[in-house]
Amino acid sequence: MSGVVNFVGEGVSGLKVGDHVVVEPYIVPEGTDTSENGHYNLSEGSNFIGLGGNGGGLAEKISVDERWVHKIPDNLPLDEAALIEPLSV
């Protein structure tokens, strides 16, 4: 999914209100290694935003951890940006 940042929580440093972003739609169990070396996509109990809770891409607003949000250029149309994750897998 894609959208525009509406609010930035405490401790978030890489995003600001108004940024255009895409979201990795993962829900992973607490304590899962989500680093580049981790295999969070294979962790038992994983799910996806919209299927396993936490709102969804058609909600007016959702809240996600900074880890799952990726800034994109403002001139990339949001409907095209929403295809980045599905086309990458």
C-alpha positions in Angstrom: 0.0 0.0 0.0 1.1 3.6 -0.4 0.1 6.9 1.1 1.1 10.2 2.7 2.5 10.4 6.3 -0.1 12.1 8.5 1.6 11.8 11.9 5.0 10.9 13.1 5.4 9.2 16.4 8.0 9.7 19.1 11.4 8.4 18.2 10.8 8.3 14.4 13.6 10.1 12.7 13.5 9.1 9.0 10.0 10.4 8.1 8.1 13.6 8.3 4.5 14.6 7.8 3.8 15.0 4.1 6.3 12.3 3.0 5.0 9.9 0.3 5.6 6.3 1.4 5.0 2.7 0.6 4.4 0.1 3.4 5.7 -3.4 3.7 2.4 -5.0 4.9 3.9 -7.5 7.4 2.7 -8.3 10.9 5.4 -10.4 12.7 5.5 -11.8 16.2 7.2 -9.7 18.8 10.9 -10.3 19.0 11.2 -11.5 15.4 14.5 -10.4 13.7 13.4 -7.9 11.1 17.0 -6.9 10.0 18.3 -7.5 6.5 19.7 -10.8 7.8 16.5 -12.0 9.4 13.9 -14.2 7.6 10.9 -12.4 9.1 8.8 -13.3 6.1 9.2 -17.0 7.1 8.5 -16.6 10.8 5.8 -18.7 12.3 2.7 -16.6 13.2 3.4 -13.9 10.6 0.5 -12.3 8.8 -0.3 -9.2 6.7 -1.9 -5.9 7.4 -5.5 -6.0 6.2 -5.7 -9.8 6.5 -4.5 -10.4 10.0 -5.5 -7.0 11.6 -4.0 -3.5 12.0 -6.4 -1.9 9.5 -5.7 -2.2 5.9 -4.8 -0.4 2.7 -8.3 0.9 2.2 -8.5 2.4 5.6 -8.4 6.2 5.8 -5.5 6.0 8.3 -3.3 3.2 9.7 -0.5 3.1 12.1 2.7 1.1 11.4 6.2 0.8 12.8 8.8 2.9 11.1 10.6 -0.3 10.1 7.9 -1.1 7.6 7.6 2.4 6.0 9.7 3.4 3.0 9.9 6.9 1.6 9.3 7.3 -2.2 9.7 10.3 -4.5 6.8 12.8 -4.3 6.4 12.7 -8.1 5.8 8.9 -8.1 2.0 8.5 -8.3 0.6 6.7 -5.2 -1.4 4.2 -7.3 1.7 3.1 -9.1 3.7 3.1 -5.8 1.2 0.7 -4.3 2.3 -1.9 -6.9 6.0 -1.9 -5.7 5.7 -4.6 -3.1 3.4 -7.0 -5.0 5.5 -6.8 -8.1 8.7 -7.3 -6.2 7.6 -10.7 -4.9 
